[in-house]
Amino acid sequence: MNEVHVQKIAAELKLQSRQVVATARLFAEGATVPFIARYRKEVTGSLDEVAITSIRERLLGLAELDQRRDSILKSLAERNLLSDQLKADINAADNVTRLEDIYQPFRPKRRTRAMIAKEQGLEPLADWLLQNQSAAEPQAEAAKFISVEKGVADVSAALAGARDIIAERVSDDATARAKLRALFWSEAVVKSKVLSDKQEAGAKFKDYFDWSEPVAKIPSHRLLAIRRGETEGFLMMRIAVEENSALAQIEPLFVTGKGPTSEQVRLAVQDSYKRLLGSAIEVELRMETKKRADAEAIRVFAENLRELLLASPLGNKNMLAIDPGFRTGCKVVVLDRQGKLLHNDVIYPTASSTAEIREAAEAVLSMVKKYQIEAIAIGNGTAGRETESFVKLLKLTLPIVMVNESGASIYSASEVAREEFPNHDVTVRGAVSIGRRLMDPLAELVKLDPKSIGVGQYQHDVEQGALKRSLDDVVISCVNGVGVELNTASKQLLAYVSGLGPALAASIVAYRNENGPFKSRAELKKVPRLGEKAFEQAAGFLRIRNSVHPLDASAVHPERYELVDQMAKDLNCSVSDLLRDAGVRQKIQLPKYVTETVGLPTLNDILGELAKPGRDPRQKFEVFSFQNGVEKMEDLKPGMKLPGIVTNVTAFGAFVDIGVHQDGLVHVSQLSDRFVKDPAEVVKVSQKVTVTVTEVDLPRKRIALSMKAAPQIGQATTGIRNSPAAPRPASGFHRPTQPAQPAAVDWFTAALNKHQK
């Protein structure tokens, strides 16, 4: 293990060296982040998942730095350019930027003007200019280098070639690059201009047609929007500083005198900045600012995804799920408490025909009675609110819940859905997904690519590898934090369990299908290719209700069963008694069971599990309803106070679904009466909030909302989602024009009475 890396990581993360060493060893042994955080607290000093993940990322980053260092050393050695001092400098470089600056003068280059000048024998002249800046007659020295054979026709050509050599040296100089880099970070401005004749086609980027903002202050979403406009061919973006400021930083490094000779050096420095160094640092900043913007966008996406995945589950209920629609009707499915599809149908509750509406009502009432329905889930897409109103007219004493269906259509057309329901079309699969999402959002959403769920910000513009790693970490953390029921989980859900992955998850499902439900965690060892290491990593996160061992339904790891058995033995009771009787548990003297490998952190976790075995860490589900009578944008009026659900949190505010098929934006300035820098300080995805409508723009389908105590109605123009490349809200549905639904309350009541008899 690299001791230098250990010390560096410990210092950066403010950890003890032993914690970094222990965590690194566990990773080397194949342990996962959730396993280390949950079951190896004594080893790491109770590091949480954030710290453990940070150690992993820095270990990988430093390994990549070493790999690049080795590559550079090898290249220099092969070209006989590696001196002892250069090798020492390269080995001392502690970051990629410093390493590349040192390597810059030796980097293989395409044929440059400086190379041509060197071939013409002008390098001694360049050296003379740098070393004799007090000399009054550089032309006399330059005349010595005139050579028709070498292409140096006169004094001017000789001096020009010498300046080209100096300019390249300036560009390659590590100190000059560092000074100019620091200046750019502190004073550079991001500027964007619209390209000629692109004003109309690029109207969505209108805000950035003539934009400038300090690079040190520009938020990630704005930078990504400008870059998107540039990528799509509508904008030109530059990152620049005042030329005089830049030259003031680098000229003193090379210009050491006054007079004609030093003026030649000054001209070379100016040429270097304009032609080489300035553009090189700009490219570097473009890359680095993009990386930072990506990191912020990925952070926002990851936080939103975590909140969405950990949304409150309704639980196992007999479910009627409806994927609403106007012209093609509403697809209705019935699911049992395990999410199994029992029945599907199509109804037309928003039709213009009274007969079709009556038929729809009777169909729903019949399914509710026949299948003992305990809850109704309705997708929040097109016709969602109209379908909700229809169902509520039936006066059923059941929870009726609008479900965010973002991504359901992607699931319904996916290979996963086709495998689950090979004999049903996409509409049935979509309705099933809506129902299962209400039962357990986590179990259903893991079947989707997180990027399709709709809680990101510029997710298609950021570096996709980094995005995938971050989102996978979030899903893995959520899945293992909640725990997985081994006998009902899909292979997609099992694949995220610590130590498993897609192949072992498929083997578990195949074994389960062939042999029936698992009777114990120990039976996992019979699954083909599931070895001791995978069992160690996964077992604690898998739950088996009604198992032969009572702890199999808890988060107590099998490696600690013997310890719990000893606790029960010492109290002359059974493990079941420990689970059932708080009075018995209070008699456990934890210090008595401390050993070299088991400390109080693990013992306290065990005691907590005995109190609530297999407890779900997610909040209890609460039924939410939108405002009755507010179903479309035309129903909105400034000043209305409405209930809503946060669907997306971005750097510039939060999008809220208020039940009108178009999310509204609470701009960051409208989130609170106090100053808010990060919207995530105030709201989270899936949070239920009360908002005030401040402005409605029907032509552009934009809604401005406020969460302030007393918002200024009609003046919150910043609340309108007018950022030209703002992320699409999670449920940006548009309601097509439909004929009004005829009044049918009387026959609804008659139908209800009929089915209640």
N, C-alpha and C positions, 0 to 999 in steps of 0.2 A: 504494500500500500504506500502511495506517495505521501510522505510526511509533509512536504511543502503544500500539497493540495489540502491536506487535512487542516493545517494551521490557517491557510487562507480562507477556507470555507467556514471554519469556526469563528474567525474574526469577522467575516462578512455577515454571518447570520447571528452573531452574538451567542454562540453556543460553546460548550466545553468540548475540547478535542476528543475526549473519550466518547461523547455522544455521536460525533461525526464518524469516528472509527467504528463504533458498534453498528451504526446504521449502514455504513458501507459494507461491512462484513455480512450483514443480513441480506443486503441486495446481492452480494456475490454468491450467497448460498441459494438464491432463487426466491427470496421472500418478496411479498408484494407490499405496497404501501398500507392498505387496510389491515393486513395481518400484523405488520410491524406495530402500527399504531394501537391496535386492539389487544394483541396477545404477547407483545414483547416490551411492555412498559418498563420493566425493571432493567432490561438491557440498554434501552435508549435514554433512560431518565425521563420517561413519560412524554416523549415528543409527540406532538399531534401530527395529523396528516399534512398540514401546510408545511411544517418544518421538515418533515421527512421527504416530501416532494421537492422542496427547495434543495435539500442535500443531494437528492438524485439528479436534479437538473444541473447543479453546479459540478458534480462529479463528471457528468457527460460533457459539459462545456469545457472543463479543464482537460479532459481526455482529448477532445477535438483540438484544443490549443496545442497540446503536446504533439498530436499527430501532424498538425501544420508545421510546428517547429522542426520536427524530424524531416519533413518533406523539404523544407527550406535548406536545412543543413546538408542534406543529401545532394540537392541541386548545386549548392555552392561548392561542395567538395568535388563533385564530378567535373566542374568547370575550373577547378584549381583557383578558386576565389576565396577560400575559407582561411582567414588568418586567425590567430589565437584571440586577438581582441574582438574580431567580428563574432567569433563563436561565443565568447563570453557575453557580449551584448545580446546576442540572440537568446542565449539560455537565461539571461536576466529579465527578458521581456515578460511582463506578467499579464498582458492582454493582447488580443489580436491586433488592435490598432497600432500599438507600439511595435509589435512584431513586424507588421507589414511596412511600417515606416522605415525600420532598419533595413528591410530587404529591398525597399524601393529602388535604390541606386543599382542594385545587382539583378533586378528583375529582367528577364529576356524581353526585349522590345522589338517592335517592328522597326524597319529602317527609318530613322528620324533625321531631322536637319542637323542635329548635333553629331550623329554618326557620320554623316557625309562630311562635315567639317573636320572631324578627327581623321577621316581617310585622306583629307586634303592636307594633313599635317599641321592643322591650326591649333591643336591642343596646347602647345607651348606658348602660343600667343595669348590664349585664354588665361593660362597660369600667370603670365607676365602682367596682364591687365589687373588681375586680382591682387597681385603682390606689389605692384608699383603704382598705386593710385595717386601718388603725389607727382608722378612724372607729367611733364607738360606737353610732350610730343608723342602720343601713341601712334600717329601716322608713320613716324620714322621707324618704329619697331615693326609695325604692320608691313611696311614695304619689304622687309626681309623675307616675307612669306609669299610674295607674289610668285606664282608658278602657272604658266599657261598650260603645261602638261597636266597639272593637278586640278585645273579648272578655277584657279584663283587669279582672276584677270587683273585686279588692281587693289589698291589699299582699301577701298570701300568694301570690296568682296571679302578681303581678309578679316577686317573688323567685324563684318556681319557674321561670318562663320564663327569667329571667336565668341561673339555675343550669343550665338545659338548654343554653343557648348556651355557657357556660363548659365544661360537660361535653364538648360536641362539640369545642371547641378543644383540650381536654386529650387527647382521643382522636386528634386529627389532628396533635398535636405530635410532630415527628420525634425530639426528644430523649427525650421520655417513652416513645415506642415503643421506642427503642433501649435505654433502661435496663431497661424491663420485659422486652424480648426477652432481654437478657443474663441477667436474673434467672431467667426460665423455663428457659433452657438449663442453668443451673447448679443450680437447686433444684427444678424442677418434677418431679412424680411422675405416672407413667402409672397410672391406676386403671381397673379393669374390674369390673363387677357383672353378675350374671345378671338378666335381666328377669323380672318376676313371671310365674309359671306356665310358665316355659320350661326349668325344671331337667331335666325328663325328655327333652324333645325335643332339647335342646342338650347332652346328656350328653357328647358328644365334646369339648366345651369346658369340662369340669368343672374343670380346673386353674385356669381364669380366672374362675370364678364370683365370687371375692372376691380380686382380685389387685392388688398395687401394687408399683411398681418405679421407681427414679429414671430420668427420661428420658435422662440422660447415660450410663446404664449398660445400658439394656435392649437385648438383642441383636436383630438384624434379624428372626430367625425368630419370636421371641416377639411382637414388635410386629405382624408380619404375621398371626400366628395370632389375636391379639386383634381386629385389624381385620376379619379374615374372620368371626369370631364376631359382630361388630357388623353386618357387611354381611348376614349370613344371619338377623339378627333375634333372636339369643339373648343378646347381651351389650350393655352400654352402656359406652363408653370415654370417659374424661376425661383431660385433661392440665392439672394445676392446681398452683398454689403457695399457700402460706399468704397469706391476704388481708392480714394486717398487714405481712408482708414486702413485698408488692407496693406497698401504700400508702406504706410508708417510702421506697420508691424514687421515687415520683412526686409525693407531696404537697409536698416541699420546693421543687419546681420552680414551684409556683403559690401555695402558702400562705406568705405572707411576714410575717404579723403575728399578733396575738392579740386576741381580742375578738369581738363579734357579727358584724362584717363579714367578718373572716377565716374565721369559722365557716361563713358562707354559701359561701365559696370551698371550704372543706374538704368540705362536704357535696356540692358539685358534683364535686369530684375523686373522692370515694368513689362517687358515682353513675356517673361516667364509667367507673371501673374495673369496677364490677359489671355495668353495662348495655352498655357499648361496648368499652372498651379490652381488658379481660381476655379476653372472648370472641374479639375480633379476633386477639390474640396467640396464643390457644389454637388457633384455626383455622390460623393461619400455621405454628405448630409441628406441627400434625397433618400439614399438607402437606409440611413440610420433613423431618420424621422419616420420613414415608412415602417421600419421595424418597431419603433416605439408606438406608433399609431396602431399597428397590428396588435401589439401586446395589450394596449388599452381596450381595443375593440374585443379581443379574445377574452379579456378579463370580464368585461360587461356581459358578453354572451355566456360565459361560464357561470357567472352569478345568477343570471336569469334562468339558465337551464336548471341549476340546482333547485331554485325555488319552484320551478314548474314540476320537476320530477318528484319533489317532496311535498307536493300539494296534498291536501287531506283526502284520503280515500273514503268513499262511502262504505266500502266493505262488501262482503259476499251477500248479495241480494238477488232474488229473482227479478230480472230486469227487462223492461220494455224499452227498446232504444229506437229512436226515429231519426233518420237522415232526411231532413225536410227538402221539399222542392215544390215548385208551382206546376209547370207544364207536365212534367213526368211523374208528378205525385210524390208522396213521401214513402220511402222504403222503411218498413217496420220489421224489427226482429225481436225475438224472445230469447233471452239467455237465462240459463239456470245459475245457481249460486257459484258455480265454478267457471262461469263464462262460456259454457257450452251452448252452441246454437241449437235451439229446439224448433223454431218456427220462423218463417218470414212471410211477408205480405206487402202489398202496395195499397195505400189509401189516398184519397183526394180530398183532404179537409178544406182546401182553399179553392175548390172548383166553383164554377158559376151555377152549377146544378144543385138544387136542394137535395135531390135524390142521392147524389154522390156524397154530399156532406153527411146526410143521415146514415148512409152505408158505412162511411168512415167512422162515425161515432159508434155505431153498433159493433163494428169490427174491433175497435179498441176496447170497448167495454167487455166484449166476449173474451178477448185475450187476457185481459186483467183478471177476469174471474176464473177462466180455465187454468191458467198457469200460476195463479196466486201471486200476481205481480206485487213487488214491494217498493219499486221505485221506477220512475220514467225519466229517461235521458233524451234530450232533444238537442241536435246539433245547432250551433249558433250561426249557420250559414244562411244562404238565401231561403226565405220563407220560414226561418226559424222562429221569429217572434209571432208570426201569424199562426204557426202550428202550435206554439205554446198557448196562445189565447184560446185556440180550439180545444186543446186538452183540458185547460182550466175550466172551460164551460161544462165539462163532464162532471165536475164537482167530486172528483175522486179524493179520498183521504190518503193520498200517497205523496211522497216527495216528487216534485216535478222540477228537474234541474236542467238549465241550459249548459251545454258542454262545449268548450272551445274545440272546434273540429279542425283546427289548422294542422295540416299534414295528413289528415285522414284519407284524402283522395290519393296521396302518394303511397300510403300503406296499402290501400285497396288494390293498387295496380302492381304491387311489389311481388317479388319472388316468394317472400315470407307469407304473404296473404294467399297467393296461389297454392302454396304448399298446404296451408291450413284449410283452405276452402276450395278445393279443385273443381267442385261441381256447382259453385255459385259465382255470380257475376260481381263486378266491382261495387255495385250499389249495395248489395247485401254485405259485402266485406266492410264497406265504409260504415254502415250502420252498426255492425258488430263492434268495430273499433270505438265508436262513440260510446256504446254501452259499457264496454270494458274499461274505457278511460275513466268513467265515473266510478266504477268499482275500485280500480287501482290504477291511478295514472302512471305510476312508475313501471308496473309490469307491462303496460301496453305501449308506453312511449319508447321503451328501449328497443322496440321493433323498428323504429324509424331512424333514419340518418338524422342526428340532432340538428343539422343545418336546415332541415325542412320543417322544423317545428315552429319557426317564426318568432323567436325571441332574440335574434341576433341583431347586430349593427354592422353593416357592410361585410357580412360573413363571406361573400364571394370575392371580396377585394383583398382580404388578408392572406398571409402565407398559409396555404392549406394544410401542410404538414404540422405546423405549430398548432393550428386550430384543432385538428383531429386529436392530437395528443392531449390538449387541454380538455376538450369535451369528453374524450374517453376517460380521463381521470375523474371528471365530475360524475359521469354515469357509474363508474366503478365504485366511487366513494358512496354515492347514494344507494346503490343496490346492496352493498355490503353493510352500510350503516343501518338499513332497514331489516335486512335478512331476507332469505328466500325460502318459500315453502317447497321442499324438495319434490313432493309427490304431485304438485299441480303446476309448477313453473314451466314456462316454455323454454325451448333450448336457447332462444335469443336472450332471455333473462338469465339463465344459468351460465351463459358464456361470459357474463360480466362478474361472476363470482370469483373471488380471489383464488388463484391457482388453477382455474379450469380453462376457459377459452372455448372457441367454437367446436373443436374436435371432441374434447372430453364432454362438453355439454350434449352434443349429439349422441355420444356413447351412453350417457346417463339416460337420456330419453328413450333410446332404443332398448336398453336394459329394462327400464320401467315398463315399456309397452309389452315386452316379452315375458317378464316375470311378475308383473303386478307392482303395486305400491311398495316403496321401501319400508321395511319394518323397523330399521334402526340406522343410525349413521354408520355403524360398523359395516353394514351391508354394502356401503359405497365401495369398499375395497374389492368387491367382486366384479365391479364394472371393468371391462377390458381396458387396458392401458392407463388406468387410474392408479398410480403408484403411491407410495408412502408420502412423498413430498407434496403431491397434489392434495392428498387427503389432509395432511397437516394444514396446508394453506386454506383449504375450502371448508372443512367440516364445521368450524365454529360459526360460519355464516349461513349454514343450511339448517332448516327447521323441519322436524317431522312431528306432527301432532299425533297423539295417541300411539306414540312409539313404545317399544318394550322398555326403553329406558326413559324415565321422566325428564331427564336433562336434555334429551334430543330435541325438545321443543324450545330450548333456551339458547342463549348466546354463550353459555359455558362451554369451553372447548373440551373435547373428549380427553385431552391430555390432563385435564384437571378433575375428571370424574372420580378418580381414586381419592383425591383430596377431599371432595365433597362427601364421598362415602365415609371417610374417616371422621369428618365433622358429625355426620349422622350417628356413627357408631359411638363417638364420645358422648353424645347426648342420649344414647339409648333410644333412638328413633330411626325412622326410615328417611330416605331422601324425599319421598313424597310428603312426609310430615314437615320437612323443612320448607318445601314449596307452599304448603297449605297453611301453616301456623306461624304467624308473626311472633307470637310469644316464645316459641321454640327457637326461632332465628335470633332473637335478642340475647339468647344465652351463649351464642357462639363468641368465643374469645379469639378475635382475629390474630393478635400477636403470637398466639400459641402455634400458628400454622406458618409463620414466616420461615423461609428457608433461603439457601443461597440463590435459588432460581425463582422463588415465589415471594414477592414482597407485598406490602399493604395495597399498592395500586391494583394489583390483580385480585387480591382478596376482597377489596371493596367492590370491584366489578362483579365478582362472583356473588357477593351478598346482595347486590342490587338485582342481579338476575334471579336469584332465589325468591326475591320479593315480587318481581313481575316478570316471570319467565317468558321470553319471546315477545316482550312488549314492543309495540310499534312506536317509534320515536316521532312519527308525524302527528300533527295536530288533529283534534277531533273534527270530523266533518260537520259543517253547518250549511243548511240549505240557503241558497241565495236567490233572490228574485229581482228582476229589473222592474222599473216603474211601469205600472199598468197604464195603457193608453199612450205610451211613448214608444212607438215601434219603428218609426222612420224619421229621416232627417227633417222632413217637413213638420213634424210634431214638436221640434225643438224651438225654444224661445230663450233669448238671453235672460239670465236671472234664474232659470230653473235650477233647483237642487235635485240631483239624481243619484241613485246608487250605481256603482260601477265596479268592474273588476279590472285590475291592472293586467294588461296583456304583454307589455314590453317596456323595459326600462332602458333608456339610452343615455348618452352623455348630455343630451340637450333637453331631456324631459322624460315623461312617462306617457305611454299610450293607454287609454282606458276604454274598455267596451262598456257602453251605456245602453246597449240593446237596440241600436238603430242601424245595424249592418255596416257601420263605418266607425272605426275607433276615433276618439277625440284625443287631442294632445294637451297634456298639462305641461306647459313649458317649464323649464327649471326655475324660472323667475316666479312661477305661479304655484309652486309646490308647497310653500310654507310662508308664514309671516316673517320667519327669520331667513337670513341669507343661507342658501344651500349651494355648495360647490358640486357635490356628487348626488344626483337624484336617488341613488341607492341608499343614501342616509335616511331617506324619508319613506320610500315605497319599495315594495318587492313584487315580482311577478306573482299573480294569483291572489294578491291582497285585495280585500274588499274595501272600497273607499266611497266617500260621498264627495261629489264634485258639483261645481256651479258652471253652467253654460255661460260663457262670456261672449262668444261670437260664433255665428253659423254662416258658412260660405257655401250655399247650395250648388252654384255652377261648378265649383272646383271640389265639391264633396269634402270640405274641411271643417272640422269642429274644434274650437278653442275652449278649453276647460280651465278651471282654477280650483285649487284646494285651499286657497287663502280664506281667512275668516270673513273678509269683506272685499271681494274682488271688484275691480272697476269694470262694470259691464260695458261692452262695446269698445274698450280701449286696450284689450289684451291682444293686439295684433301679433305680438311675438308668439302667442299661443297657437296661431294657425300653423299647420305643418307646411311651411313654404320653403323649407330647405330643399334645393333642387335635387338633391340625391339622398334625401332622408330615407331611412329604411322603411319598407312597407310594413304597416301594422299587422299584427298577428291575425286579425280577423277583418280585413278590409273588404267586406262583402258589399255588393251593390244590389239593391232590390229592384227587379224589373217591374214595370207597370202591370198591374193585375186588376181584373174586375173586382168590385167590392163584394165581400162575402155577405150573403143574405142573412138576415136575422133568423135565428133558429133556436132560441132559448126554450121555447115551449116544447118542441119535440125532443130537444136534448133532455129535458126533465122527464118526459114520458119514457124515453129510452133508458134513462138511468133507473127509473122506478121499475121498469120491466126486468132489468138485470139484477136488481136488488132483491127481487122476490125469490 
